[in-house]
Amino acid sequence: MKKRALTFTALALLAALAPIAAKAEDAASYPSRQIRVIVPFPAGGTADSLPRILAEKLRQKWSQPVIIDNRSGAGGNIGAEAVAGSPPDGYTLLASPPGPIAINQSLYAKLAYDPSELKPVALIGTAPNVLDVRPAFPVKTVKELIDYIKANPGKVTFASQGNGSTSHLTAVLFQKLTGTKMVHVPYRGTTPALQDIMGNNVDLFFDNLGSSLALHVGGTLRILGVAGPERAPSLPDVPTVKESGVPDFTSVTWFALMAPKGTPDDIIAKLNATIGDILRENDVREQFEKLGVQVDVMDVNGTAKFIAAERVRWGDIIKSANVTVD
């Protein structure tokens, strides 16, 4: 009887320790298969380009496939919801600008996921927004633009990446601070909005610098002002919107990697450390700079604090401007 009791005790102890051992083994061997990174916007914009750079580097480091899955729609909510409902094992991640991470919870009356429950993994980078106008638009400066809009209330159109996107809210903030009124034309992402700007079908667009820089240099659209706190090194001759007479105006886009609620902290930490190493590589920094994006390496805790502060900032803008999306 004693021997049988000892056997049962040993088996019970092994059973109790098994989940701990499995978890440690999972973290140590992660990743052992394909990782899927969901981008909640269409291919072609900066939000899509940055994770593709990271995915290739992760594939090289870990010898595992890392695929990009574009799931656009509903201001990024469709892709974010897919990640929120995925197994919390580190094999499905979200790479996104602020919308579905820090804005939409203040914008939509109801969401099918809770953005605050997504676990921050790493900040990928930051980029100032810029004020684009179509090639044939009859203004050359931000001041001329403001005067033109005031002289033509409700006639000037502005594009956005979609209802509630940073480009939409940046235009709302611009209208509020300048006392102007424009007509919103929402698109499904950056690429179609830029196509209509270049085609002279819509008047202006607050885009991130990375997507618009080459088009400005090529003359297919014009950047009138930089929405960041300082002039962009790649556009030293283009003034900030602040310099142009709108002192309280600032808008910066950032990109972050998130994981489903319940993803083990050790896997999050491993992802953060590896991505941090990748972002410090010179060739990655050069690729980011060509896209107008500044590398900003943060640990997990720093990333979480940054995103929490952004939720408050954008929430205040949405509330003060009384912006809603059905």
C-alpha positions as CSV (number, residue, x, y, z in Angstrom):
1,M,0.0,0.0,0.0
2,K,2.8,2.3,0.9
3,K,4.5,1.7,-2.5
4,R,1.2,2.4,-4.3
5,A,0.6,5.6,-2.3
6,L,4.1,6.8,-3.2
7,T,3.4,6.1,-6.9
8,F,0.2,8.1,-6.8
9,T,2.0,10.9,-5.0
10,A,4.7,11.0,-7.6
11,L,2.2,11.0,-10.4
12,A,0.3,13.8,-8.9
13,L,3.4,15.8,-8.4
14,L,4.4,15.3,-12.1
15,A,0.9,16.3,-13.2
16,A,1.1,19.5,-11.2
17,L,4.5,20.3,-12.6
18,A,3.7,19.4,-16.2
19,P,2.0,22.8,-17.2
20,I,5.0,24.7,-15.8
21,A,7.5,22.5,-17.7
22,A,5.4,22.8,-20.8
23,K,5.2,26.6,-20.5
24,A,9.0,26.8,-20.0
25,E,9.6,24.5,-23.0
26,D,7.2,26.5,-25.2
27,A,9.0,29.8,-24.3
28,A,12.4,28.3,-24.9
29,S,11.5,26.8,-28.2
30,Y,9.4,29.7,-29.5
31,P,8.9,30.0,-32.4
32,S,8.7,26.4,-33.6
33,R,6.3,27.1,-36.5
34,Q,4.9,29.9,-38.7
35,I,4.0,33.3,-37.2
36,R,1.2,35.3,-38.7
37,V,1.3,39.1,-38.4
38,I,-2.1,40.7,-39.1
39,V,-2.0,44.2,-40.6
40,P,-5.5,45.7,-40.4
41,F,-5.1,47.9,-43.4
42,P,-4.5,47.3,-47.1
43,A,-1.1,46.5,-48.6
44,G,0.9,49.4,-50.0
45,G,1.1,51.9,-47.1
46,T,3.7,52.4,-44.4
47,A,1.5,50.4,-42.0
48,D,2.1,47.4,-44.3
49,S,5.7,48.1,-45.3
50,L,7.2,48.3,-41.8
51,P,6.0,44.9,-40.6
52,R,7.1,43.3,-43.9
53,I,10.7,44.5,-43.1
54,L,10.5,43.1,-39.6
55,A,8.9,39.8,-40.8
56,E,11.8,39.1,-43.2
57,K,14.4,39.8,-40.4
58,L,12.5,37.6,-38.0
59,R,12.4,34.8,-40.6
60,Q,16.2,35.1,-41.0
61,K,16.8,35.0,-37.2
62,W,14.4,32.3,-36.3
63,S,14.3,30.2,-39.5
64,Q,10.5,30.1,-39.3
65,P,8.0,31.6,-41.8
66,V,6.6,35.0,-40.8
67,I,3.7,36.0,-43.0
68,I,1.8,39.2,-43.3
69,D,-2.0,38.9,-43.5
70,N,-3.8,42.1,-44.6
71,R,-7.3,42.3,-43.1
72,S,-8.6,45.8,-43.7
73,G,-12.0,47.3,-42.9
74,A,-13.9,49.1,-40.2
75,G,-11.1,51.5,-39.3
76,G,-8.8,48.5,-38.5
77,N,-11.3,46.8,-36.2
78,I,-11.7,43.7,-38.4
79,G,-8.0,42.8,-38.2
80,A,-7.7,43.7,-34.6
81,E,-10.7,41.6,-33.7
82,A,-9.1,38.6,-35.5
83,V,-6.0,39.0,-33.4
84,A,-7.9,39.5,-30.1
85,G,-9.8,36.2,-30.8
86,S,-6.7,34.2,-31.7
87,P,-4.9,31.7,-29.4
88,P,-2.6,33.6,-27.0
89,D,0.5,31.7,-28.0
90,G,2.6,34.3,-29.8
91,Y,1.8,32.9,-33.3
92,T,-0.8,35.5,-34.2
93,L,0.2,39.2,-33.8
94,L,-1.2,42.6,-34.7
95,A,1.0,45.3,-36.4
96,S,-0.9,48.5,-36.6
97,P,-0.9,52.3,-36.4
98,P,-2.9,53.9,-33.5
99,G,-6.5,53.4,-34.8
100,P,-7.5,50.0,-33.6
101,I,-5.0,50.1,-30.7
102,A,-5.6,53.5,-29.1
103,I,-8.3,55.4,-30.9
104,N,-11.3,53.3,-31.8
105,Q,-12.4,52.5,-28.3
106,S,-13.2,56.2,-27.9
107,L,-14.7,56.5,-31.3
108,Y,-17.0,53.6,-31.7
109,A,-20.1,53.0,-29.5
110,K,-19.4,49.3,-29.5
111,L,-16.5,47.1,-30.5
112,A,-16.3,43.3,-30.8
113,Y,-12.9,43.4,-28.9
114,D,-11.4,45.4,-26.1
115,P,-8.3,47.2,-27.4
116,S,-7.0,47.7,-23.8
117,E,-6.8,43.9,-23.4
118,L,-4.4,43.5,-26.3
119,K,-0.9,43.1,-24.9
120,P,1.8,45.5,-26.1
121,V,4.8,43.8,-27.6
122,A,7.0,46.6,-29.1
123,L,6.9,50.0,-30.6
124,I,8.1,49.8,-34.2
125,G,8.6,53.4,-35.0
126,T,7.1,56.9,-35.3
127,A,6.4,59.2,-38.2
128,P,5.1,62.8,-38.4
129,N,2.0,63.3,-40.4
130,V,2.2,65.7,-43.3
131,L,-0.4,67.9,-45.1
132,D,-0.7,66.8,-48.7
133,V,-2.6,68.7,-51.4
134,R,-3.4,67.6,-55.0
135,P,-1.0,68.8,-57.7
136,A,-3.4,71.3,-59.2
137,F,-4.7,72.8,-55.9
138,P,-4.4,76.6,-56.1
139,V,-2.4,77.2,-52.9
140,K,1.2,77.1,-52.0
141,T,1.3,77.5,-48.2
142,V,-0.7,76.4,-45.2
143,K,-1.8,80.0,-44.6
144,E,-3.1,80.2,-48.2
145,L,-4.9,76.9,-47.6
146,I,-6.6,78.2,-44.5
147,D,-7.7,81.4,-46.3
148,Y,-8.9,79.4,-49.3
149,I,-11.0,77.0,-47.1
150,K,-12.5,79.9,-45.3
151,A,-13.5,81.6,-48.6
152,N,-15.0,78.3,-49.8
153,P,-16.7,76.8,-46.7
154,G,-17.9,73.2,-47.2
155,K,-16.4,72.9,-50.7
156,V,-12.8,71.8,-50.0
157,T,-12.5,68.0,-49.6
158,F,-10.1,66.0,-47.4
159,A,-9.3,62.3,-47.8
160,S,-8.7,59.9,-44.9
161,Q,-7.7,56.3,-44.5
162,G,-11.2,55.7,-43.1
163,N,-13.6,56.9,-40.6
164,G,-11.8,57.5,-37.2
165,S,-8.3,57.0,-38.7
166,T,-5.5,59.3,-37.6
167,S,-5.8,61.1,-40.9
168,H,-9.5,61.7,-40.3
169,L,-8.9,62.9,-36.7
170,T,-6.0,65.1,-37.7
171,A,-8.2,66.9,-40.2
172,V,-10.8,67.3,-37.6
173,L,-8.3,68.8,-35.2
174,F,-7.0,71.1,-38.0
175,Q,-10.6,72.3,-38.7
176,K,-11.2,73.0,-35.0
177,L,-8.0,75.0,-34.5
178,T,-8.3,77.0,-37.8
179,G,-12.1,77.6,-37.7
180,T,-12.5,76.0,-41.1
181,K,-15.0,73.5,-42.5
182,M,-14.3,70.8,-45.1
183,V,-16.0,67.7,-46.6
184,H,-14.7,64.3,-45.4
185,V,-14.1,61.7,-48.1
186,P,-13.1,58.4,-46.3
187,Y,-11.1,55.7,-48.2
188,R,-10.1,52.1,-47.2
189,G,-6.5,52.8,-46.4
190,T,-3.6,55.1,-47.5
191,T,-3.1,53.8,-51.1
192,P,-6.5,54.6,-52.6
193,A,-6.5,58.0,-50.8
194,L,-3.1,58.9,-52.3
195,Q,-4.3,57.7,-55.8
196,D,-7.2,60.2,-55.7
197,I,-5.0,63.0,-54.4
198,M,-2.6,62.4,-57.3
199,G,-5.5,62.2,-59.6
200,N,-6.8,65.6,-58.5
201,N,-10.1,64.0,-57.3
202,V,-9.8,65.1,-53.7
203,D,-8.1,68.3,-52.4
204,L,-6.0,67.4,-49.3
205,F,-4.9,64.5,-47.1
206,F,-3.1,64.3,-43.8
207,D,-0.9,61.3,-44.5
208,N,2.2,59.9,-42.7
209,L,5.5,61.2,-44.1
210,G,6.6,57.7,-45.2
211,S,3.8,57.2,-47.7
212,S,3.9,60.7,-49.2
213,L,7.6,61.7,-49.3
214,A,8.6,60.0,-52.6
215,L,5.4,61.3,-54.2
216,H,6.2,64.8,-53.1
217,V,9.7,64.6,-54.4
218,G,8.3,63.2,-57.7
219,G,5.9,66.1,-58.0
220,T,2.7,63.9,-58.1
221,L,1.4,65.7,-54.9
222,R,2.6,68.6,-52.8
223,I,3.4,68.6,-49.1
224,L,2.5,72.0,-47.6
225,G,3.4,71.4,-44.0
226,V,4.8,68.9,-41.5
227,A,2.4,68.1,-38.6
228,G,5.1,66.9,-36.2
229,P,6.6,69.2,-33.5
230,E,9.7,69.8,-35.7
231,R,10.7,69.9,-39.3
232,A,11.4,66.6,-40.9
233,P,15.1,66.0,-41.8
234,S,14.0,64.7,-45.2
235,L,12.0,67.9,-45.8
236,P,14.2,70.7,-44.3
237,D,12.5,73.4,-46.5
238,V,9.0,72.4,-45.6
239,P,7.7,74.3,-42.4
240,T,5.7,72.7,-39.7
241,V,2.0,73.5,-39.5
242,K,2.8,75.1,-36.2
243,E,5.3,77.5,-37.8
244,S,2.6,78.3,-40.4
245,G,0.2,79.8,-37.8
246,V,-1.5,76.9,-36.1
247,P,0.5,76.8,-32.8
248,D,-1.4,74.0,-31.0
249,F,-1.4,71.6,-34.0
250,T,0.6,68.4,-33.7
251,S,0.0,64.9,-35.2
252,V,2.4,62.0,-35.2
253,T,1.6,58.5,-36.4
254,W,3.2,55.5,-34.6
255,F,3.3,51.8,-35.3
256,A,3.2,49.0,-32.7
257,L,3.1,45.2,-32.4
258,M,0.4,43.7,-30.1
259,A,-0.5,40.2,-29.0
260,P,-3.8,38.6,-27.8
261,K,-4.7,38.8,-24.1
262,G,-3.1,35.9,-22.2
263,T,0.0,35.6,-24.3
264,P,2.8,34.5,-21.9
265,D,5.0,37.3,-20.7
266,D,8.2,35.4,-21.5
267,I,7.1,35.1,-25.2
268,I,6.3,38.8,-25.2
269,A,9.7,39.6,-23.7
270,K,11.5,37.4,-26.3
271,L,9.6,39.1,-29.2
272,N,10.4,42.5,-27.7
273,A,14.1,41.8,-27.3
274,T,14.5,40.3,-30.8
275,I,12.6,43.2,-32.4
276,G,14.7,45.7,-30.5
277,D,17.9,44.0,-31.9
278,I,16.4,44.1,-35.4
279,L,15.5,47.8,-35.1
280,R,19.1,48.6,-34.1
281,E,20.5,47.2,-37.3
282,N,21.8,49.9,-39.6
283,D,20.1,48.5,-42.8
284,V,16.8,48.4,-41.0
285,R,17.2,52.0,-39.8
286,E,18.0,53.0,-43.4
287,Q,14.9,51.3,-44.7
288,F,12.8,53.0,-42.1
289,E,14.3,56.4,-42.8
290,K,13.5,56.0,-46.5
291,L,9.9,55.5,-45.4
292,G,10.0,58.6,-43.2
293,V,9.9,56.6,-40.0
294,Q,12.1,57.0,-37.0
295,V,13.1,53.9,-35.1
296,D,12.1,54.1,-31.4
297,V,13.2,51.1,-29.4
298,M,11.3,50.6,-26.1
299,D,11.0,47.7,-23.7
300,V,7.6,46.1,-23.0
301,N,6.8,48.3,-20.1
302,G,7.8,51.5,-22.0
303,T,5.7,50.4,-24.9
304,A,2.7,49.8,-22.6
305,K,3.1,53.3,-21.0
306,F,3.4,55.0,-24.4
307,I,0.2,53.4,-25.7
308,A,-1.7,54.2,-22.6
309,A,-0.8,57.8,-22.9
310,E,-1.8,57.9,-26.5
311,R,-5.2,56.4,-25.7
312,V,-5.8,59.4,-23.3
313,R,-4.5,61.9,-25.8
314,W,-6.6,60.8,-28.8
315,G,-9.6,60.2,-26.5
316,D,-9.5,63.8,-25.4
317,I,-9.3,65.0,-29.0
318,I,-12.3,62.8,-30.0
319,K,-14.3,64.0,-27.0
320,S,-13.5,67.7,-27.5
321,A,-14.4,67.6,-31.2
322,N,-17.5,65.4,-30.6
323,V,-16.4,62.9,-33.3
324,T,-18.4,59.7,-33.6
325,V,-18.5,56.7,-35.9
326,D,-21.6,54.5,-36.2
